[in-house]
Amino acid sequence: MDGVERDVVVVGAGFAGLAAARRLREAGKRVRVLDARDRVGGRVMRGNLAGQTIDLGGQWVGMGHDRLSALAVEAGCSLKPQYVQGDKLLSVGGRQKRYQGLIPPVSPGALAGMGWVLWRLRQLQRGVPGHTPWESTKAEALDACTVARWRDRNLPTADGRALFDVATRAVLCVEPDQVSMLAFLHYLAANGDFETLTSTVEGAQAATVEGGMHALARYLAEPLGAELRLDTPVTAISQQGTRLVIQTTAGDVHARRVIVAMAPAMAGRIAMTPFSAEREQLAQRMPMGSVIKVQVAYAQPFWRAQGLSGEMVSDTAVFSPVFDNSPADGSVGLLVGFIDGAEALRWSGRPEERRRAVIESLVQSLGEAAAQPIDYVDQDWIADPWSRGCYTGVPTPGTLSRLGPALRAPCGAVHWAGTETAEAWCGYIEGALSSGERAADEVLEALA
Ligand SMILES: Cc1cc2nc3c(=O)[nH]c(=O)nc-3n(C[C@H](O)[C@H](O)[C@H](O)COP(=O)(O)OP(=O)(O)OC[C@H]3O[C@@H](n4cnc5c(N)ncnc54)[C@H](O)[C@@H]3O)c2cc1C
């Protein structure tokens, strides 16, 4: 590739990079997109289970994810509402109960505690701007307090605390003592609220894409043709005169502007000249969450016949939360769920043992019918060298208040995209798309 020159090089062919490239090309710019992997989509990835095409990474379209919904329509893919008929299962404090609706079957004390906490979080998030959380009046104090400390002060019962921890892990894939209240409230403010994030109907898990979310990444990438270069890790970006030199394992590319479209932790692995001390340190202090996504197939969705929706949450099971992921015709029964936070670290690198542990946990919840799956697949995102964890980068306590502005501040002619940089829906595909468009607009203004 030596000597190749483009107006803009986009590094990363996830949804952020693909959205940036699309907007730049629509404005008539010569764009090249480089990705380290042999496929597009980044944290969105295609898989196969029992003959069905599935998503091993991001899959749900949430309420308010308008860009993503519009993209699905444009690509000719319909949205399938998440299956929610029947009772959910909740297991907290060693007791499993069935329930419907939003109110979990826990003790009156735990319920009152959860009600108070949800109300209090909604109050607190009002003081944290979704796009500039570091500007909130109590930014430093909130950034110095971990979610675990706040939880202990606000939730008196063990069941209430256990339920809160399960939900926090499911949302961020970190433990409550690894994240500050500022980062947590920012995530809530940028994504609706805690209930939206943990809900199916009218929440972040509202619908899936027929044919798979990854089909939308391929749809965005298709017009790029030969300007998309896969298997091309970028190792360094340096300013030389008025040009940027993008070093890859397949040679150099030159450009007037670069958009680096990936999580800060991954961007931090690219050697940068010029160099931003704040961006560099942010990259070191915004590690990825820990998650293994698991899918299990059965000959039929047998739980439906038991009046169950397939939605399960447990404070002790390896595999939680879980949802029904069966095709619309119910021709085969698929369950999808997560091993997250500290549990994901515990089970990473142990594929056979974790498969057994997952099936055992399903047998405990659903009975012996769960003992005989016809297929199984999981994706350990911690072990993925081009993600190094998921769903998203989570700033450590004390980071967002000090280094937050470096998320989006361009570094010379280098601009930043990626869901972590989004002003709304950060952590989600919707945020990735908007971040790419925002970075493209910055570049277009700079090149005008
Ligand atoms: C298990 C899981 C479940 C999820 N569930 C959902 C969901 O249901 N709904 C939802 O909206 N979101 C979900 N997400 C989150 C969603 O997938 C991400 O927010 C989104 O895909 C991020 O897109 P991105 O473009 O910002 O980053 P990425 O997708 O990470 O793209 C970055 C790209 O940069 C490339 N790259 C990295 N380093 C280099 C380098 N040095 N050189 C060249 N290329 C490089 C990577 O290969 C990658 O393709 C989930 C994620 C996971 C993993």
The ligand as a Tripos MOL2 file, in Angstrom:
@<TRIPOS>MOLECULE
LIG
   53    58     1     0     0
SMALL
NO_CHARGES

@<TRIPOS>ATOM
      1 C1        -21.4950   -9.6600   23.5720 C.3       1 LIG1
      2 C2        -21.9340   -8.2760   23.1760 C.ar      1 LIG1
      3 C3        -23.2680   -7.9470   23.2260 C.ar      1 LIG1
      4 C4        -23.6680   -6.6590   22.8770 C.ar      1 LIG1
      5 N1        -25.0050   -6.3940   22.8150 N.ar      1 LIG1
      6 C5        -25.4200   -5.2430   22.2530 C.ar      1 LIG1
      7 C6        -26.7860   -5.0680   21.9090 C.ar      1 LIG1
      8 O1        -27.5950   -5.9790   22.0790 O.2       1 LIG1
      9 N2        -27.1640   -3.8830   21.3490 N.ar      1 LIG1
     10 C7        -26.2620   -2.8770   21.1050 C.ar      1 LIG1
     11 O2        -26.6510   -1.8170   20.5940 O.2       1 LIG1
     12 N3        -24.9480   -3.0310   21.4150 N.ar      1 LIG1
     13 C8        -24.5120   -4.1970   21.9430 C.ar      1 LIG1
     14 N4        -23.1780   -4.4080   22.1660 N.ar      1 LIG1
     15 C9        -22.2490   -3.2910   21.9980 C.3       1 LIG1
     16 C10       -21.9940   -2.9850   20.5170 C.3       1 LIG1
     17 O3        -21.6620   -4.1570   19.8380 O.3       1 LIG1
     18 C11       -20.8860   -1.9440   20.4140 C.3       1 LIG1
     19 O4        -21.2650   -0.7890   21.1220 O.3       1 LIG1
     20 C12       -20.5810   -1.5020   18.9830 C.3       1 LIG1
     21 O5        -20.5590   -2.5830   18.0950 O.3       1 LIG1
     22 C13       -19.2510   -0.7530   18.9650 C.3       1 LIG1
     23 O6        -18.9400   -0.3390   17.6490 O.3       1 LIG1
     24 P1        -17.6290    0.5260   17.3880 P.3       1 LIG1
     25 O7        -17.5710    0.7360   15.9310 O.co2     1 LIG1
     26 O8        -17.6360    1.6960   18.2940 O.co2     1 LIG1
     27 O9        -16.4030   -0.3750   17.8730 O.3       1 LIG1
     28 P2        -15.9240   -1.8170   17.3450 P.3       1 LIG1
     29 O10       -17.0920   -2.6060   16.9060 O.co2     1 LIG1
     30 O11       -15.0900   -2.3810   18.4370 O.co2     1 LIG1
     31 O12       -15.0370   -1.4960   16.0730 O.3       1 LIG1
     32 C14       -13.6710   -1.1700   16.1790 C.3       1 LIG1
     33 C15       -12.9270   -1.8500   15.0540 C.3       1 LIG1
     34 O13       -11.5510   -1.4400   15.1380 O.3       1 LIG1
     35 C16       -10.7590   -2.5490   14.7620 C.3       1 LIG1
     36 N5         -9.4020   -2.3410   15.2870 N.ar      1 LIG1
     37 C17        -8.9850   -2.3460   16.5760 C.ar      1 LIG1
     38 N6         -7.6750   -2.0770   16.6390 N.ar      1 LIG1
     39 C18        -7.2580   -1.8920   15.3710 C.ar      1 LIG1
     40 C19        -6.0080   -1.5680   14.7850 C.ar      1 LIG1
     41 N7         -4.9020   -1.3740   15.5170 N.pl3     1 LIG1
     42 N8         -5.9310   -1.4740   13.4440 N.ar      1 LIG1
     43 C20        -7.0120   -1.6490   12.6400 C.ar      1 LIG1
     44 N9         -8.2280   -1.9410   13.1720 N.ar      1 LIG1
     45 C21        -8.3420   -2.0550   14.5040 C.ar      1 LIG1
     46 C22       -11.4830   -3.7470   15.3410 C.3       1 LIG1
     47 O14       -11.1290   -4.9250   14.6480 O.3       1 LIG1
     48 C23       -12.9420   -3.3570   15.1450 C.3       1 LIG1
     49 O15       -13.4660   -3.9090   13.9620 O.3       1 LIG1
     50 C24       -22.7180   -5.6820   22.5010 C.ar      1 LIG1
     51 C25       -21.3750   -6.0320   22.4410 C.ar      1 LIG1
     52 C26       -20.9930   -7.3300   22.7470 C.ar      1 LIG1
     53 C27       -19.5560   -7.7110   22.5830 C.3       1 LIG1
@<TRIPOS>BOND
     1     1     2 1
     2     2     3 ar
     3     2    52 ar
     4     3     4 ar
     5     4     5 ar
     6     4    50 ar
     7     5     6 ar
     8     6     7 ar
     9     6    13 1
    10     7     8 2
    11     7     9 ar
    12     9    10 ar
    13    10    11 2
    14    10    12 ar
    15    12    13 ar
    16    13    14 ar
    17    14    15 1
    18    14    50 ar
    19    15    16 1
    20    16    17 1
    21    16    18 1
    22    18    19 1
    23    18    20 1
    24    20    21 1
    25    20    22 1
    26    22    23 1
    27    23    24 1
    28    24    25 2
    29    24    26 1
    30    24    27 1
    31    27    28 1
    32    28    29 2
    33    28    30 1
    34    28    31 1
    35    31    32 1
    36    32    33 1
    37    33    34 1
    38    33    48 1
    39    34    35 1
    40    35    36 1
    41    35    46 1
    42    36    37 ar
    43    36    45 ar
    44    37    38 ar
    45    38    39 ar
    46    39    40 ar
    47    39    45 ar
    48    40    41 1
    49    40    42 ar
    50    42    43 ar
    51    43    44 ar
    52    44    45 ar
    53    46    47 1
    54    46    48 1
    55    48    49 1
    56    50    51 ar
    57    51    52 ar
    58    52    53 1
@<TRIPOS>SUBSTRUCTURE
     1 LIG1         1 GROUP 0 **** ****
